[in-house]
Every structure is written in structure tokens, then in C-alpha cells.
Amino acid sequence: MASTASLLLKGGTVLQHQADDKVAVLKNTDILIQGNKIASIGASLSAPRGAKVIDCTGKIVSPGMIDTHNHLWLTQMKARHAEHTLLEYIYKGNMQSFNFDADDMFWGQLGGCLESIDAGTTTVVDFAHLTYSANHVNKAVSATIASGLRSFFCYVPIMRLKQWEPMAPDTDFLPGWLYSQIERLAKAQPFGNGRVMLGFGYDLWMLPKETVVDLWEKVRGWGVNLLTTHYCRNRIFGLQSVPSILKDYGLLKSDVLVAHGSQALQEDGKLLTDAGVYVAATPESEGQMGLGLPVTFRKGFQVALGVDCHFIGPPDLPAQMRLALQLARATHNQAILDSDKFPHKTVGNSAYVYNLGTINGARAVNMEHQIGSIAVGKLADLVIYDAMSPTMLCAAEEDPVTAIVRHSTIRDVETVIIDGVVRKSAGKLVPICLKMEESAEDDFTPPASIASSATLTWADVAKGIMKSREKVIAKIAGMDMISAEKSVIGAFQVDPNILVS
């Protein structure tokens, strides 16, 4: 891990948000980082004694990207859901946590975290629906801490299976150990020198109102400051309005974050906006899984961006920005073309979607005073792009924001700094140390096969993930997926007549 008391980023093109959210392009500008915060921004800054200097000539310095909805543990499942809709993913992907032991969770989580960092993401809201046991959770949190990522680890009560064939769910959705672990983690957080915070994820809206309200109030009382839920209004997840349920239960507050919002009613947008709640749109997964158009350009909604499924495609936020922008344009243009006319002007712009992945993401998690933009006193979560790469060349000179949104690839992410620590350098992930950073984290340990103080390169991590994948995929290979689909259709009370190929 590359760490120093001071870092001086020298001579870069700095993207700095102004009060109106417009991004000022500051050329030949230095940023001094002391500890984990930005200490100074200006021209020709002097490097303090002992400071590490990073030459940013020909580079763009951006706020770190903020992914407001992801499921990081699913690394071993990458490419297995490339052609799946939501219904298929439920039993072929989501429910495969049944086949992950706690060590598999460690490797999957670590892979997801490091892949996000590699892509220039510095903060992730992780909807961690992996809670098969307390040890599954401990291993996943330990991986998150070790990775260096800033994260809300959102603890999710899930439907656990007792057996696969025939599918038999454990109907005790909220066992005593789950309550105890959430309370203990909530009161002990944050972890990883403040980077890893406990959040709460929830989808079990079929439980009685009094049970839900009691749980949410307990979680808030224990000190959890971000609560998130999926809302995809369709014939699989249901046509009920989750925002209306939250409002009716007295739970709709600004500490809530709603994932997707696909097919949401217009009145849902008003309920959420009035409560200060953001929607995490995930254009790529929403498009593939049959969830409908993203809400990124819908009036009446406050929107941030998420990746959702890094097992479908790379987790870089600029790709989501690009897709959201072009989907909005295609939809707008098609309506005009269908009327036998032609669009005179396009809609949307790169600056708008760039803000969805930076300052809006910070607002969505109520951390805009700490992350999401470059300013003195904010946490040093930064991404340095190579403006002279084959893809960025010329575009970066014309408009650095557009260059990131429309032209950048993960290859162009040269350096990633999180909490003042360099986590990616010269285009390569920096080795990670598994030694936990706080004595209070005694339950957070790597798999027994690895020394608790080990330093792992990416090659080491990849080897661990591949070994785990072989084990998980071998278990899945013997499963009857046809009967699994029938079981899910029955459990979700889906009318087979509404399923159209």
C-alpha cells in the first residue's frame, strides 16, 4: 500500500465544482493532500518536507466516482448473467449465495472492491445481500476494509435457503443472530480508519408493518445513517409503490436511498424528492434485465448513478454516464422520428451525467460536505486520468469533462487516491495489506489459508478468486435450474402468461 503523510499532485488539469455545480477547469494546478484531506489547491504549491510528489502534467484530476448501488460479492459470477433478465438472475445469480461459503464471500467481495477501485470509483454503496451467516458478513467486511475502498456496507436481511431441491426457504427472515450482529457492527463502526460505514439494505416488504417499522427504528437507533431498498415497479417485483409504503410506515427520511426507481409513478418522484431522497439509477443492468428506461432524465426525481451488476459489465461510472445520456437521446429522437420529423437539437450533456456520478452521488449518501468534489477540507478521494492516452488525446484538451464521460476507459485511470492513500498507481492496483487497521476489528479476518498480516498483489487476489470460482461453479453445475425457475415463479406469484420472450 502506497501511503504518505503528504501528497502533492503537481501541474494537473483539476476539475473543481462551483456553487452552481458547474465544473471549472483549472489548468496547471496543484493539489496538496495532508493526511486524508485536501489541504490546498493552487498554482506552484511547495511540497512539504517528506511529501511524495505525483507529476500530473498531461493528466486530469477528478473527484473520485461514487457508485450508489452495487452488489460487490458476486465477482465469481461474472459473465454468467450476460443474457439474463431479472427473473433468470434471481435464481441463477442472487440466490447462488446458497453456494458461497464464508471464504468465497471474502474473495468475491475483495474482487468487487478492487475492480471498483481500478475503474476510478472511490465510494460504493454496497447492497450486501450475502447474509447467510454472521461469518459470511465478517469475511465480506474484512475484505472491504482490506481493499482500501470507501464503502457503505449495507447489511441486508435475505431469504436464505435450507435446501435447493426441492427449494425450501428458511422462513425465519430475521433470526436473533442477525439482530445482534447488526447492532454490534452499527455501534462499532466506522471501520478501516473511517472508510467503511455500516448501512442497511431491505427488500422484505411482505413482512408485517409492525415488524418492518420496529426493525428500521432499531437500525436507526443503533447509529446507521444510510438505509436503502430496491424499487423496480413490474410484474416480478410487484406493482406496489415502495415510496408510498415508506411514507405510510413513517420511514421515508433523507437517510433513505432508493435503487433503480424503474417504472416509478410520477407521484413517487414527488414523495422521494420532498423527503430529500435520491434514486440510484443503473442504466446497464436496468436495460438488460427488463426493468425499463433509467430515471436519469425524468423530471421530478433526484438521481445519482450506480453500477448494480459488475458481473454484467465493467464497473466504471463513466460507462453508465455514457449509456444514460445516449439512451435519453435515442428515446427523445425516436419520438420525433416517429412523427415524421427530425430532431433539431440533441438533449442532455456530458456535464449533467458527470455530476450524477460525482457530486450527486455524494448528496445521495449525505456526504456532500466530505466527498464528490474537489475542495479544501474535503476528503482526498481523487482520480487521475491520463489525458494523453490514445482515447483521451485531443478530447481532454477540448473539454476534460466530456473526455471523461464520452472517451475514457478503465485503462485511462492512472492513479486512484482514497482517503489520502494511493490505491492505484501507474495504471496498476497497489498491493493490499490484510492486517486490520483497528484492534476493534478482531472478527474481521481473511480466510485461514492466508496469514492475517499478508500483503497481496492483484495476482495473488486473482489466484484466490479463481480457486473459489471453481468450487462455486462446480456446486452450481449440478443444480436443476428448470425446477428452480418454477419455484421462484410460484414464490413470487408470477402469472406465467405475462412472461414474453
GUTORVEX-198638 format. One record per residue (C-alpha): residue in three letters; residue number from 1; y, x, z. Coordinates in pm, whole numbers. Last residue first. Layout:
  paba  sekol      yy      xx      zz
   ALA    NUM       Y       X       Z
...
//
This chain:
  paba  sekol      yy      xx      zz
   SER    501   -1390   -3977   -2489
   VAL    500   -1285   -4291   -2302
   LEU    499   -1374   -4375   -1942
   ILE    498   -1232   -4717   -1855
   ASN    497   -1566   -4894   -1907
   PRO    496   -1731   -4673   -1643
   ASP    495   -1526   -4859   -1374
   VAL    494   -1456   -4593   -1111
   GLN    493   -1537   -4683    -752
   PHE    492   -1455   -4328    -637
   ALA    491   -1795   -4299    -468
   GLY    490   -1974   -4457    -763
   ILE    489   -1810   -4239   -1025
   VAL    488   -1874   -3939    -800
   SER    487   -2244   -4022    -764
   LYS    486   -2283   -4078   -1137
   GLU    485   -2118   -3745   -1207
   ALA    484   -2350   -3571    -962
   SER    483   -2653   -3734   -1125
   ILE    482   -2556   -3574   -1454
   MET    481   -2465   -3246   -1284
   ASP    480   -2817   -3177   -1155
   MET    479   -2783   -2841    -983
   GLY    478   -2993   -2532   -1054
   ALA    477   -2717   -2336   -1224
   ILE    476   -2475   -2396    -936
   LYS    475   -2671   -2172    -700
   ALA    474   -2691   -1890    -956
   ILE    473   -2317   -1933   -1021
   VAL    472   -2238   -1870    -654
   LYS    471   -2450   -1554    -622
   GLU    470   -2330   -1402    -949
   ARG    469   -1972   -1487    -855
   SER    468   -2003   -1304    -522
   LYS    467   -2109    -984    -694
   MET    466   -1828   -1025    -944
   ILE    465   -1570   -1080    -671
   GLY    464   -1679    -772    -476
   LYS    463   -1667    -549    -785
   ALA    462   -1325    -685    -878
   VAL    461   -1194    -605    -530
   ASP    460   -1315    -246    -553
   ALA    459   -1162    -206    -900
   TRP    458    -838    -353    -765
   THR    457    -829     -73    -510
   LEU    456    -943    -142    -157
   THR    455    -842      33     164
   ALA    454   -1088     -20     447
   SER    453    -985     -80     808
   SER    452   -1224    -369     870
   ALA    451   -1502    -175     701
   ILE    450   -1665    -384     429
   SER    449   -2019    -525     435
   ALA    448   -1929    -749     729
   PRO    447   -1700    -952     505
   PRO    446   -1330    -915     591
   THR    445   -1189   -1013     931
   PHE    444    -938   -1267    1057
   ASP    443   -1060   -1379    1399
   ASP    442    -878   -1089    1568
   GLU    441    -543   -1191    1419
   ALA    440    -349   -1178    1745
   SER    439    -361    -798    1725
   GLU    438    -123    -808    1428
   GLU    437    -125    -624    1094
   MET    436    -486    -682    1000
   LYS    435    -659    -376     860
   LEU    434    -778    -476     514
   CYS    433    -546    -232     338
   ILE    432    -453    -309     -20
   PRO    431    -436     -79    -320
   VAL    430    -122    -128    -536
   LEU    429    -166    -356    -836
   LYS    428     -81    -183   -1162
   GLY    427     212    -226   -1404
   ALA    426     400      82   -1286
   SER    425     387     -55    -932
   LYS    424     255    -379    -787
   ARG    423     264    -463    -416
   VAL    422     581    -273    -326
   VAL    421     680    -384      25
   GLY    420    1024    -528     109
   ASP    419     884    -868     200
   ILE    418     717    -883    -139
   ILE    417     806    -638    -418
   VAL    416     643    -667    -759
   THR    415     686    -399   -1025
   GLU    414     608    -384   -1398
   VAL    413     566    -748   -1490
   ASP    412     577    -707   -1870
   ARG    411     196    -712   -1900
   ILE    410     200   -1053   -1731
   THR    409     375   -1184   -2041
   SER    408     743   -1238   -2108
   HIS    407     890   -1396   -2421
   ARG    406    1011   -1750   -2360
   VAL    405    1088   -1774   -1990
   ILE    404    1151   -1407   -1912
   ALA    403    1349   -1336   -2230
   THR    402    1537   -1664   -2191
   VAL    401    1660   -1544   -1852
   PRO    400    1745   -1199   -1988
   ASP    399    1958   -1335   -2276
   GLU    398    2039   -1126   -2585
   GLU    397    1948    -786   -2440
   ALA    396    1623    -919   -2293
   ALA    395    1533   -1078   -2626
   CYS    394    1598    -747   -2802
   LEU    393    1279    -593   -2657
   MET    392    1085    -832   -2432
   THR    391     762    -860   -2633
   PRO    390     734    -496   -2745
   SER    389     834    -376   -2397
   MET    388    1191    -257   -2339
   ALA    387    1292    -521   -2084
   ASP    386    1011    -418   -1849
   TYR    385    1028    -682   -1579
   ILE    384    1096    -614   -1210
   VAL    383    1000    -890    -969
   LEU    382    1159    -938    -627
   ASP    381    1085   -1075    -282
   ALA    380    1323    -883     -53
   LEU    379    1403   -1153     198
   LYS    378    1761   -1274     181
   GLY    377    2046   -1104     366
   VAL    376    2238   -1002      56
   ALA    375    2146   -1229    -234
   ILE    374    1883   -1250    -505
   SER    373    1740   -1599    -542
   GLY    372    1429   -1798    -450
   ILE    371    1382   -1668     -95
   GLN    370    1541   -1683     254
   HIS    369    1808   -1955     266
   GLU    368    1616   -2152       2
   MET    367    1317   -2169     237
   ASN    366    1271   -2545     266
   VAL    365     941   -2542      73
   ALA    364    1078   -2738    -224
   ARG    363    1409   -2558    -187
   ALA    362    1244   -2222    -254
   GLY    361    1065   -2363    -556
   ASN    360    1396   -2498    -681
   ILE    359    1547   -2148    -652
   THR    358    1270   -1975    -850
   GLY    357    1014   -2154   -1065
   LEU    356    1222   -2466   -1133
   ASN    355    1525   -2241   -1184
   TYR    354    1361   -2078   -1485
   VAL    353    1295   -2428   -1621
   TYR    352    1667   -2507   -1629
   ALA    351    1778   -2166   -1759
   SER    350    1535   -2184   -2050
   ASN    349    1687   -2498   -2194
   GLY    348    1627   -2871   -2227
   VAL    347    1656   -3090   -2533
   THR    346    1688   -2994   -2901
   LYS    345    1974   -3108   -3120
   HIS    344    1990   -3309   -3443
   PRO    343    1644   -3459   -3412
   PHE    342    1532   -3626   -3737
   LYS    341    1495   -3991   -3823
   ASP    340    1207   -4208   -3942
   SER    339    1178   -4382   -3603
   ASP    338     854   -4191   -3539
   LEU    337    1049   -3869   -3594
   ILE    336    1286   -3960   -3311
   ALA    335    1002   -4037   -3070
   GLN    334     828   -3717   -3181
   ASN    333    1134   -3507   -3103
   HIS    332    1156   -3614   -2741
   THR    331     784   -3565   -2678
   ALA    330     782   -3228   -2855
   ARG    329    1091   -3115   -2667
   ALA    328     956   -3213   -2328
   LEU    327     625   -3046   -2406
   GLN    326     814   -2733   -2517
   LEU    325    1003   -2701   -2191
   ALA    324     706   -2768   -1967
   LEU    323     491   -2521   -2161
   ARG    322     748   -2243   -2138
   MET    321     809   -2295   -1769
   GLN    320     434   -2304   -1701
   ALA    319     392   -1976   -1892
   PRO    318     689   -1832   -1700
   LEU    317     502   -1920   -1377
   ASP    316     219   -1675   -1439
   PRO    315    -114   -1794   -1301
   PRO    314    -331   -1713   -1604
   GLY    313    -541   -2003   -1735
   ILE    312    -795   -2264   -1630
   PHE    311    -927   -2089   -1316
   HIS    310    -566   -2031   -1206
   CYS    309    -564   -2407   -1152
   ASP    308    -260   -2553    -978
   VAL    307       2   -2332   -1149
   GLY    306     304   -2480    -974
   LEU    305     661   -2569   -1058
   ALA    304     952   -2738    -877
   VAL    303    1099   -3082    -936
   GLN    302    1340   -3326    -774
   PHE    301    1278   -3657    -949
   GLY    300    1525   -3924   -1062
   LYS    299    1532   -3827   -1426
   ARG    298    1204   -3703   -1567
   PHE    297    1227   -3353   -1717
   THR    296     963   -3170   -1511
   VAL    295     763   -3486   -1444
   PRO    294     461   -3349   -1628
   LEU    293     303   -3564   -1901
   GLY    292     -26   -3731   -1816
   LEU    291    -306   -3654   -1572
   GLY    290    -580   -3610   -1833
   MET    289    -714   -3281   -1703
   GLN    288    -576   -3066   -1981
   GLY    287    -212   -3170   -1974
   GLU    286    -189   -3190   -1599
   SER    285    -356   -2849   -1569
   GLU    284    -102   -2682   -1798
   PRO    283     210   -2868   -1682
   THR    282     179   -2817   -1304
   ALA    281     466   -3014   -1150
   ALA    280     531   -2965    -778
   VAL    279     735   -3270    -675
   TYR    278    1018   -3222    -425
   VAL    277    1104   -3430    -117
   GLY    276    1458   -3472      17
   ALA    275    1377   -3817     160
   ASP    274    1609   -3994     -86
   THR    273    1448   -3787    -364
   LEU    272    1096   -3895    -269
   LEU    271    1171   -4266    -241
   LYS    270    1384   -4256    -557
   GLY    269    1113   -4081    -755
   ASP    268     852   -4327    -636
   GLU    267    1077   -4609    -760
   GLN    266    1036   -4466   -1110
   LEU    265     660   -4503   -1077
   ALA    264     457   -4187   -1089
   GLN    263     238   -4127   -1395
   SER    262     186   -3769   -1277
   GLY    261     355   -3690    -946
   HIS    260     187   -3348    -968
   ALA    259     179   -3218    -609
   VAL    258     402   -3380    -348
   LEU    257     576   -3160     -89
   VAL    256     661   -3300     255
   ASP    255     890   -3122     506
   SER    254    1179   -3341     387
   LYS    253    1027   -3646     551
   LEU    252     799   -3931     446
   LEU    251     565   -3986     742
   GLY    250     677   -4327     871
   TYR    249     347   -4482     765
   ASP    248     520   -4717     518
   LYS    247     714   -4426     365
   LEU    246     402   -4212     328
   ILE    245     215   -4506     176
   SER    244     505   -4570     -63
   PRO    243     507   -4205    -167
   VAL    242     128   -4230    -223
   SER    241     173   -4522    -462
   GLN    240    -165   -4686    -524
   LEU    239    -307   -4670    -874
   GLY    238    -620   -4473    -785
   PHE    237    -742   -4114    -801
   ILE    236    -967   -4194   -1097
   ARG    235    -784   -4485   -1263
   ASN    234    -450   -4303   -1253
   ARG    233    -150   -4219   -1034
   CYS    232    -181   -3850    -955
   TYR    231     -27   -3779    -615
   HIS    230    -171   -3479    -437
   THR    229     -52   -3408     -84
   THR    228     155   -3151     101
   LEU    227     278   -3086     454
   LEU    226     513   -2796     526
   ASN    225     660   -2719     870
   VAL    224     350   -2691    1089
   GLY    223     460   -2644    1451
   TRP    222     191   -2808    1664
   GLY    221     397   -3128    1678
   ARG    220     393   -3153    1302
   VAL    219      15   -3131    1299
   LYS    218     -16   -3385    1580
   GLU    217     214   -3628    1402
   TRP    216      14   -3593    1081
   LEU    215    -316   -3652    1263
   ASP    214    -193   -3957    1457
   VAL    213     -41   -4110    1143
   VAL    212    -363   -4064     947
   THR    211    -587   -4209    1217
   GLU    210    -353   -4504    1278
   LYS    209    -344   -4582     906
   PRO    208    -722   -4595     875
   LEU    207    -883   -4343     637
   MET    206    -868   -4413     263
   TRP    205    -568   -4182     229
   LEU    204    -784   -3871     268
   ASP    203    -566   -3647      49
   TYR    202    -400   -3404     293
   GLY    201    -272   -3050     291
   PHE    200    -117   -2879     592
   GLY    199      83   -2559     603
   LEU    198      29   -2245     808
   MET    197     255   -1954     732
   VAL    196     160   -1617     588
   ARG    195     444   -1368     538
   GLY    194     560   -1331     899
   ASN    193     420    -986     971
   GLY    192      85   -1090     821
   PHE    191      57   -1409    1023
   PRO    190     302   -1683    1116
   GLN    189     144   -1848    1305
   ALA    188     -38   -1859    1643
   LYS    187      53   -2219    1736
   ALA    186     -44   -2355    1395
   LEU    185    -361   -2148    1384
   ARG    184    -480   -2278    1722
   GLU    183    -388   -2638    1646
   ILE    182    -554   -2630    1303
   GLN    181    -865   -2473    1456
   SER    180    -899   -2727    1734
   TYR    179    -850   -3026    1504
   LEU    178   -1113   -2887    1264
   TRP    177   -1357   -2808    1545
   GLY    176   -1338   -3170    1661
   PRO    175   -1453   -3310    1331
   LEU    174   -1208   -3490    1098
   PHE    173   -1399   -3605     789
   ASP    172   -1707   -3709     984
   THR    171   -1864   -3891     690
   ASP    170   -2058   -3583     583
   PRO    169   -2129   -3663     222
   ALA    168   -2480   -3703      79
   MET    167   -2536   -3633    -290
   PRO    166   -2905   -3681    -365
   GLU    165   -2931   -3400    -435
   TRP    164   -2624   -3213    -317
   GLN    163   -2667   -3202      60
   LYS    162   -2457   -3240     375
   LEU    161   -2144   -3245     162
   ARG    160   -1794   -3189     300
   MET    159   -1513   -3433     222
   ILE    158   -1204   -3230     296
   PRO    157    -947   -3171     571
   VAL    156    -695   -2933     410
   TYR    155    -520   -2637     578
   CYS    154    -222   -2537     365
   PHE    153    -192   -2159     369
   PHE    152     179   -2135     292
   SER    151     198   -1798     131
   ARG    150     378   -1468      89
   LEU    149     127   -1238     -77
   GLY    148      39    -897      68
   SER    147    -330    -930     -19
   ALA    146    -452    -851     333
   ILE    145    -296   -1161     486
   THR    144    -437   -1391     217
   ALA    143    -782   -1235     250
   SER    142    -777   -1285     628
   VAL    141    -670   -1647     579
   ALA    140    -966   -1709     348
   LYS    139   -1212   -1545     588
   ASN    138   -1080   -1746     883
   VAL    137   -1096   -2072     688
   HIS    136   -1457   -2025     582
   ASN    135   -1532   -1922     944
   ALA    134   -1396   -2252    1077
   SER    133   -1636   -2431     848
   TYR    132   -1646   -2613     515
   THR    131   -1268   -2603     492
   LEU    130   -1213   -2496     132
   HIS    129    -942   -2736      17
   ALA    128    -675   -2468      56
   PHE    127    -371   -2618    -115
   ASP    126    -197   -2279    -138
   VAL    125     180   -2298    -164
   VAL    124     233   -1957    -323
   THR    123     516   -1704    -281
   THR    122     566   -1370    -463
   THR    121     451   -1460    -811
   GLY    120     503   -1178   -1060
   ALA    119     175   -1220   -1250
   ASP    118       2    -936   -1063
   ILE    117     100   -1107    -737
   SER    116     -72   -1427    -849
   GLU    115    -386   -1239    -952
   LEU    114    -384   -1067    -614
   CYS    113    -381   -1396    -426
   GLY    112    -648   -1558    -641
   GLY    111    -879   -1258    -614
   LEU    110    -837   -1242    -237
   GLN    109    -915   -1611    -205
   GLY    108   -1228   -1591    -417
   TRP    107   -1348   -1281    -234
   PHE    106   -1290   -1424     113
   MET    105   -1432   -1762      16
   ASP    104   -1750   -1594    -105
   ASP    103   -1773   -1429     238
   ALA    102   -1751   -1771     407
   ASP    101   -2031   -1919     197
   PHE    100   -1945   -2087    -129
   ASN     99   -2195   -2336    -274
   PHE     98   -2050   -2651    -114
   SER     97   -1708   -2523    -224
   GLN     96   -1853   -2648    -551
   MET     95   -1694   -2987    -480
   ASN     94   -1369   -2882    -647
   GLY     93   -1534   -2737    -955
   LYS     92   -1818   -2924   -1128
   TYR     91   -1789   -3235    -908
   ILE     90   -1415   -3299    -921
   TYR     89   -1364   -3098   -1241
   GLU     88   -1554   -3349   -1451
   LEU     87   -1334   -3639   -1338
   LEU     86   -1015   -3437   -1375
   THR     85   -1092   -3343   -1735
   HIS     84   -1292   -3037   -1828
   GLU     83   -1269   -2808   -2135
   ALA     82   -1159   -2483   -1968
   HIS     81   -1343   -2567   -1647
   ARG     80   -1587   -2275   -1624
   ALA     79   -1326   -2024   -1746
   LYS     78   -1256   -1905   -1387
   MET     77   -1495   -2045   -1124
   GLN     76   -1525   -1722    -922
   THR     75   -1149   -1731    -862
   LEU     74   -1152   -2076    -697
   TRP     73   -1005   -1973    -360
   LEU     72    -642   -1980    -477
   HIS     71    -594   -2354    -516
   ASN     70    -231   -2373    -632
   HIS     69      87   -2576    -586
   THR     68     445   -2460    -523
   ASP     67     426   -2131    -713
   ILE     66     745   -1939    -638
   MET     65     840   -1654    -873
   GLY     64    1005   -1348    -723
   PRO     63    1378   -1326    -784
   SER     62    1446   -1125   -1097
   VAL     61    1528    -762   -1173
   ILE     60    1527    -692   -1547
   LYS     59    1448    -338   -1659
   GLY     58    1589     -91   -1913
   THR     57    1710     135   -1632
   CYS     56    1540      15   -1316
   ASP     55    1469     358   -1167
   ILE     54    1299     299    -833
   VAL     53    1438     512    -550
   LYS     52    1244     551    -225
   ALA     51    1473     593      73
   GLY     50    1432     893     301
   ARG     49    1804     937     358
   PRO     48    1990     631     238
   ALA     47    2033     596    -138
   SER     46    2393     556    -241
   LEU     45    2495     249    -438
   SER     44    2640     312    -782
   ALA     43    2712     -50    -867
   GLY     42    2643    -338    -634
   ILE     41    2398    -533    -419
   SER     40    2340    -452     -52
   ALA     39    2097    -509     234
   ILE     38    1825    -716      71
   LYS     37    1565    -776     340
   ASN     36    1217    -659     441
   GLY     35    1313    -325     593
   GLN     34    1621    -210     406
   ILE     33    1642    -302      40
   LEU     32    1934    -169    -165
   ILE     31    1988    -335    -501
   ASP     30    2169    -154    -782
   THR     29    2344    -297   -1085
   ASN     28    2376    -161   -1437
   LYS     27    2407    -515   -1573
   LEU     26    2468    -822   -1358
   VAL     25    2361   -1136   -1545
   ALA     24    2485   -1438   -1352
   VAL     23    2240   -1725   -1323
   LYS     22    2382   -2075   -1291
   ASP     21    2260   -2248    -978
   ASP     20    2609   -2391    -906
   ALA     19    2658   -2152    -612
   GLN     18    2555   -1855    -827
   HIS     17    2205   -1723    -886
   GLN     16    2175   -1349    -947
   LEU     15    1967   -1196   -1225
   VAL     14    1999    -817   -1195
   THR     13    1990    -592   -1500
   GLY     12    1880    -263   -1348
   GLY     11    2061      56   -1256
   LYS     10    1876     167    -944
   LEU      9    1647     -31    -717
   LEU      8    1687     148    -383
   LEU      7    1409     100    -132
   SER      6    1433     161     241
   ALA      5    1188     171     532
   THR      4     903     248     294
   SER      3     580      85     183
   ALA      2     338     141    -104
   MET      1       0       0       0
//
